[in-house]
Amino acid sequence: MDGPSAAPGGISNARWDRLYGGDGFWTIPDIDGQTVYAEYQGGNMSRINRVTMKSEDIQPKQTAQDDDLRWNWNTPLVTGAANSKNLYTGSQYLYKSTNQGRDWTRISGDLTTNNKDKQKQEESGGLSADNTSAENHCTIFTIAESPLDANLVWVGTDDGNLQYTIDGGKTWKNVSANYAQAGIPASTWISSIEPSHFDKNILYATFDNHMYGDHRTYLGKSTDMGATWTRMQQNDFTGFAHKICEDPINKNLLFLGTEMGLFATLDGGAHWFRMKNNIPEYAMVRDIKIHPTTHDLIVGTHGRGIFIVDDITAMRSLTAEVWDKDVYLFPTPDLPLNNGKYGWGGPESAGGWFAGNPPEMPSIDYYLKDRVSTGK
């Protein structure tokens, strides 16, 4: 789907356009502002022109040198963080394109454990195989290019492998044996990887073990390229972890999305709190983005909608120095004169609904060390 973040009268369901079909998973905009990459289960993916709505298949195809390709039900499809012209996807192999998926280069061997006992998906169904790709295992599940170096790429799999390359795919190093020291189970799914915006040696990763009946929240941090790990924990955490996101401006501000909530830390992970403000505790947070110009926190969920926390500048600015003050007034942004830009709009004739627009007046954000409910 494709829709605005603000519109006359609010964001109505009529403002959303369907881009692609299937069960629908990742939808990734290209930097050209006109192209969108979208997919559905089993690695079926297309490049879509938002103007003409024409879609073209871009799924990498098996060659004579490949084993049968194993695509996860939720195949990763990502653009580069350091070089936005890079496009990545993965089966058991990692593929890279620099021309919007018109051509692909395989830049790895099999990055999974390639455990044959977990690859009997074609043996079910009796006379005919019952394989919709949900049965596939030993697949790539998450991909992340470092925002500091386009040649540094991390890959996580659904069978516990965590590997990286520092030379654009020529060589790979597997560090999956190392995270067990932090109490994270072996063979757990690597659900997301977040290379730091500030230091190439630092990365964060979430681990999802609920397929084995373990619903605990696993969040790990490494400061030495995955050689050693620290598990970041909090009693308030609920649900298995889907996504970790580091703020690109303040290295101590992190957001964690789980099956049961959205959490944040202001001190690099020493202390966490649940984010509320109308965000459901059972939000099923699957993705988190921070808008580079409006500084909005955008949260994508499974079946709970999209939530936008407008302008997190105050959260970025809430440093230890501010905490020590009795009172602090955060800088207030300039007021844009929109002259009714968002208008009033009219209601849908039937079956319509509207989400709100961002506030037209900026808020005055402040911090008080003591919670004051009475007095001056």
Order of alpha helices (4+ residues) and beta strands (2+ residues): beta-beta-beta-beta-beta-beta-beta-beta-beta-beta-beta-beta-beta-beta-beta-beta-beta-beta-beta-beta-beta-beta-beta-beta-alpha-alpha-beta-beta-beta
